[in-house]
Amino acid sequence: MAIKLLSVASEIYPLIKTGGLADVAGALPGALVGHDVETRTLVPGYPSVLLRAGKAKVVRRYEALFGATATVLAAHVDGLDLLILDAPDFFAREGGPYGDHAGNDWGDNWRRFAALSRVGADIAAEGIKGWRPAIVHAHDWQAAMTAAYMRFGPAHGIPKIVTIHNLAFQGRFGADIFGQLGLPAEAWGVDGVEYYGGTGFLKAGLVSADAITTVSPTYAEEIRSPMNGMGLDGLINGRSDRLHGILNGVDTDIWNPAEDELIARRYSARGLGGRSTNRKALEKRFGLQRDDAPIFVIISRLTWQKGMDQMVGAIDHLVGLGGKLAVLGSGDHALEGSFLAAADRHRGRVGVQIGYDEPLSHLLQAGGDAILIPSRFEPCGLTQLYGLRYGCVPVVARVGGLADTVIDANEAAVNAGVATGILFSAGDPLALYGAIARSVRLHGDPDAWQAMQRAGMRADFSWTHSAARYAALYRDLLDRAAA
């Protein structure tokens, strides 16, 4: 019999996306079908989600969900079975899913995502018109309270998993909100939602979950250290027997250069010639000079975590070595300004577009020679996997999922034909400069460079293996619950 899984997530591709969480939430359900897992995903009813859902069916009503009227809608969109929390007071807003156009967090985020989690726990306990999940999988702090509501409510016996996509975002709020969460008094404490004197959503989920997963094996080890545990390493080490590092996959239907309709010309590992057409389109789009110099690309949030402050300092070095740079991203306003200033300083060599553009991200992967990812920490990373798929060689910091997925082009790996990219020490500007220089030198050897491209394109980072691991984890938790 198929396992009925409720996934709870604050975003899901292709309906709403700010980062890799959406890609995972959107791709994993389809990959699990082959492992006899039937998934329904509970997501907030943002305007973009409701627009795509069309005429959805009401399957649950709330007269007073944290003070707001709300309904749960059932819809099938782009192959996804969705349960949508339609609560206009919480989600019918202009701006992003977590904040306004100016980048300020919504002041009631605790209430918005407590509501999402409360509904997830209610569905776990009572089901939806003949469908009741056997297991619940919550993603990141925005959904982590689902596990806490289940633990302290009627769904406490149902297995629950919390996945950490990025430990830096924890959902920390004041102690004063606890009385409004609808949890029993015993939920307040070190073994509950209390966290350094305040309320911790992610912490509450991690201490309540039957299993904790991260999105790469290396990141699972990194967060056990004080440096990367961000205040939660003690809890995580105390629950290390429940910790699993499962590498993210990519949706190979969406990210496939042989069939991608968003790029200028399709191609495959056997015929890389089509990349030249995409290269020309990329040069035109970013106003770059047309020559044989390597084009480095960045597709990223422009933040400290992503190492973009150090990248700004490396731009003159990159251009001085003969390289070109195309940047797509947004984030810290000061960093945005620094990248734009570099584009003005190096016209024809550096091009920058602030914001996010999904079709353009495909063209960058298809036309760029190398994708730069100098993250200080990176739970998994997906852009390097897309780069591997598209023959855009990853130049990445040796952290988290980047270290798990890229084989460094050292002399032995190059000679053996297995190198897929270039790795360097995270947080070290000189190491970043050296990696850029090494990339330029390798690009000057077309045979070696194309060998790296083809090796990366042959690597299998589909969801096949990762979905099998999730399915096995679900079954193990169900067996334990039944014992």
Summary of the structure (lengths in Angstrom):
residues: 483
radius of gyration: 22.7
end to end distance: 18.1
largest distance: 67.2
contacts: 1775
relative contact order: 0.10
helix: 43%
strand: 23%
